[in-house]
Amino acid sequence: MSMTQELKAFLNNLKAKVRQDRNVPDKTYDALVIAISNLVDAVDKMEKAKQMDEASVKTLYENAQSLSLMLDEIKRIRGMGYPSYIDEFVPCITKPPFTMPRTLYEPQGAQQISINIGDQMRAERAELALALLFPGSATYRYGSPPVKVFLGRWFQSGRARLSSIHELSTKPEFELRVGDRVFRVYKPLTLRGFRMQAQHPICVSCLSLSDGDENCGHSSLQVRAKLPSNYPIIRKLELSRTEADRKTLQKPMAFVVPEATFLKELEVGMAVMGFERTATLRGASRNVTVDYDPPIGIRLVTSGLSFKANIPEEFVKKALDSDLMLRRDMILQLLSNRLSDIMSEVGLPSYHHELLLSSLISVIGLDDLIEEKMVLQRLRSEGFISSINSAIDRELAFYESARPDATLVESVITLLQAFDIAEDNLYLKLYQTILHSLAHVLLLATAVTSGSQLDDLDYLVREERGEVVIFDAVSGGNGSSETAFEFLSETGKFSVEAYWQSEEREEIYRPRNFDETAFEFLLPCVNGVADSAFLFGRVSPLESEIKRKLSELNDKATTHRTAITKIKEYGSSKIFPIGIGYHAMNYSNRPQDADRFKEAANICLHGCPECISIGRKCHVGSFYEKYNISKFALDEMVNYLLQGVTISKLSPNEILRTLTEHGIAVVKGSCNEQQACKDLVKNLSTLVLELVGREVIGGRVKFAGHWVNTDLTSGALSYYYMFKVI
Amino acid sequence: MHVTQENIALIDVDLLISECIRVNRGEPAFAYFISPFISDFKIPTALTRFASNVINVSDVETLSDLIGLLVHYGGKVYVVARSPLDLKSTTISPSFIRRQARVLLQLHQKRCEIKSNSRLHAKATVTSQGAVSGSFNLTESGRFFNLEEGQFFPNVEGESKKHYLEKLTWARDLFENLSRPLTESDLRIDY
């Protein structure tokens, strides 16, 4: 008997005794009965309270907190003496982190930013203002002619000084570390804007608008009716989190991301570091980056998903040590990132980045597979700066922009010469690149699974934790990450009895499963397969989607013949560096030939819009994205992680053994001749027929995947067939 | 291979996925569905999960989706079933007959070739990769709920190939010579 039961029994006995005792006066009897019954009630309540789970207590506590907030709000409103207080009261009804506007005409969101357009004042949701109304952007949101948010002159240094133009918070909202630099991020309180003219003269050299705000000193203006496209470059920083449920992912995705956690509440610092401007001038697309001084931003409270990535250190080392092309490309990416940092520090505008990087590649000889020691030796060699200047002069013929300031170029190169590329830097760079590429995959998979637009979501990469965080890009959340979490990791098992009892039969709408969607993004990019097959392949894939892309490429074989021949001469190992700038264009001085060469050389190796490139959504911006992601490295890692379940021998027994051990098996076959490929495919199909439906470890064998890849070096075609026990 | 209600749906789906891969590669692909009664039903998620960079199966929800996908890729689909009109003279419930008419119309709209045979009792699925025959109708009950039994004959070298070819010849003959094309009046059920 428990203590409470004993107590209750004692009280009941006492009650009976008192009732029978004639010596107890009536008043005392009444008082005792009431006291006993109160005591029994209290004991019952205590017993119930003991049985309440933690979640109910939390809900009660939150409700109490919410009521307390409402009471505070009522006290505040009473003090105002307004005739109606309902508008003031409404927002406090919602439970944090969700928010509700006071009226239908006010922006939603916990934070607002004022927009001052001369005679008009507007209030906008803070995250919307940062995404759409950042300095330098123009919008038709307030009717025509469009409104532009002041930016100021930036062309000399590529940096816009915002504190003298807009009203910013006096204290920084948070600090953000990017590489070695620490930025203080200020919250914009009021952003100033103005109505633009109908025509928009734009500088062909630096893309400054000649609108009385930006006006550069260049003379090469082009008048356009169309506004250039502007995209903010937003960096994110996690400030705090509250973790909720955790799920284990299914194989094969579990090899790459073993688990995911739902973050019920996530506070993120969002900093707009600057913006990218793109315009098509004289038939060519031009792109510049403008940095803000200081960056502007807000704190956002939302919900999200945390994914733990499995990037084995052993793989990183092995890949860099054994693959010289990957090693050289990582050196190039490191060099590019350092160059852009130095250019920003020195004040050399970013539109010279490609020209400078291309010149560096040609002078250092980075088209070849050289290692970091040789790179540093050449970088620090005598007469390096003068060689760079000559390379710039040679290549400048292909650019619209004016020659970069010679003094600034010298400063940039001098600082770059002090740059050290140690072995550890390379390991770290490859690790960062893979984690960042994986973040793009997880962002895309979350968007597809939850049926959201990319703009509904955002991501941040926690390198020190090997973690990717995907979150709803709106204050209070929009349900995208929660929906994706819901569709993550179904058991994947099938039995008739379980199916009878499942609710799945009754479901009207079935979204895509997260694990499977994410894994499909990790498969070889069809664009890349077609590109590789076209340029370096020894056999043509017959799959219709690849054939269609190959046929498009074949159409270009006539118009781009010289360029294609030249690229084939360079070979597959040089494909990444020769696509940067025009240094590899050594057969013609015609800009059209140069553009054709560049177009043909830009094949999907480290990422394209069909696989992991997300353009302006990338946290380094679309311009620098290609120096910070690598689909090739990601593919190599996935192959490494699948090694334990990958079989090259086309033997049913071998597959069944692997299925018994791991529950999954991937069969890989390669061929480099058409007939051999036909035979291989036939044998693989036979394997499917021999295995499907067979009983293994209490489940059945399911044909669960099929993908194709082209080996860039050997030109061979590889077929993969995946089996799972369900 | 012995087939029961435990693995028939899995084999069905994998056979159709294999046909999609074949036709996607430009090879001839087809499927004969022979079943007196036909209904459309949901395929459990575990069976349609398929990771690929060349075909897209994951969005498939129902059997007719999967059949439609095969036709979309360029595969040929032939169906032999009981005509809803013929079924009117039996004791089968009107709602069941209406459903049969609806599914056949749906398959017709998905560009499947449909024929009927009033004496049909046999059940089989024959593709270029293999044949399944047994007691199961192409309905949700036949695939998941009833106790069923049959055999799977993969089109691979050996004894199985002989049986497969027999089934294929029989299915072709049944479709081309022993069945009549379905007409509009077969599907017009006025209950």
Chai-1 contact restraints between the chains, C-beta under 6 A:
chainA,res_idxA,chainB,res_idxB,connection_type,confidence,min_distance_angstrom,max_distance_angstrom,comment,restraint_id
A,G492,B,A46,contact,1.0,0.0,6.0,A-B,restraint_1
A,F494,B,P44,contact,1.0,0.0,6.0,A-B,restraint_2
A,F494,B,A46,contact,1.0,0.0,6.0,A-B,restraint_3
A,V496,B,Q5,contact,1.0,0.0,6.0,A-B,restraint_4
A,V496,B,E6,contact,1.0,0.0,6.0,A-B,restraint_5
A,V496,B,F144,contact,1.0,0.0,6.0,A-B,restraint_6
A,Y499,B,P44,contact,1.0,0.0,6.0,A-B,restraint_7
A,R505,B,K42,contact,1.0,0.0,6.0,A-B,restraint_8
A,R510,B,E61,contact,1.0,0.0,6.0,A-B,restraint_9
A,R512,B,S58,contact,1.0,0.0,6.0,A-B,restraint_10
A,E516,B,R49,contact,1.0,0.0,6.0,A-B,restraint_11
A,E516,B,A51,contact,1.0,0.0,6.0,A-B,restraint_12
A,E516,B,S58,contact,1.0,0.0,6.0,A-B,restraint_13
A,F519,B,A51,contact,1.0,0.0,6.0,A-B,restraint_14
A,E520,B,A51,contact,1.0,0.0,6.0,A-B,restraint_15
A,L523,B,N53,contact,1.0,0.0,6.0,A-B,restraint_16
A,P524,B,N53,contact,1.0,0.0,6.0,A-B,restraint_17
A,V526,B,N53,contact,1.0,0.0,6.0,A-B,restraint_18
A,L542,B,R25,contact,1.0,0.0,6.0,A-B,restraint_19
A,L542,B,G26,contact,1.0,0.0,6.0,A-B,restraint_20
A,E543,B,N24,contact,1.0,0.0,6.0,A-B,restraint_21
A,E543,B,R25,contact,1.0,0.0,6.0,A-B,restraint_22
A,E543,B,V54,contact,1.0,0.0,6.0,A-B,restraint_23
A,S544,B,N24,contact,1.0,0.0,6.0,A-B,restraint_24
A,E545,B,V54,contact,1.0,0.0,6.0,A-B,restraint_25
A,T686,B,V156,contact,1.0,0.0,6.0,A-B,restraint_26
A,V688,B,S18,contact,1.0,0.0,6.0,A-B,restraint_27
A,L689,B,Q129,contact,1.0,0.0,6.0,A-B,restraint_28
A,L689,B,G130,contact,1.0,0.0,6.0,A-B,restraint_29
A,L689,B,P154,contact,1.0,0.0,6.0,A-B,restraint_30
A,L689,B,V156,contact,1.0,0.0,6.0,A-B,restraint_31
A,V692,B,I11,contact,1.0,0.0,6.0,A-B,restraint_32
A,V692,B,D14,contact,1.0,0.0,6.0,A-B,restraint_33
A,G693,B,N7,contact,1.0,0.0,6.0,A-B,restraint_34
A,G693,B,L10,contact,1.0,0.0,6.0,A-B,restraint_35
A,G693,B,I11,contact,1.0,0.0,6.0,A-B,restraint_36
A,R700,B,N7,contact,1.0,0.0,6.0,A-B,restraint_37
A,R700,B,L10,contact,1.0,0.0,6.0,A-B,restraint_38
A,F703,B,D14,contact,1.0,0.0,6.0,A-B,restraint_39
A,G705,B,A51,contact,1.0,0.0,6.0,A-B,restraint_40
A,G705,B,S52,contact,1.0,0.0,6.0,A-B,restraint_41
A,H706,B,I21,contact,1.0,0.0,6.0,A-B,restraint_42
A,H706,B,S52,contact,1.0,0.0,6.0,A-B,restraint_43
A,W707,B,S52,contact,1.0,0.0,6.0,A-B,restraint_44
A,W707,B,N53,contact,1.0,0.0,6.0,A-B,restraint_45
A,V708,B,V54,contact,1.0,0.0,6.0,A-B,restraint_46
A,I726,B,A46,contact,1.0,0.0,6.0,A-B,restraint_47
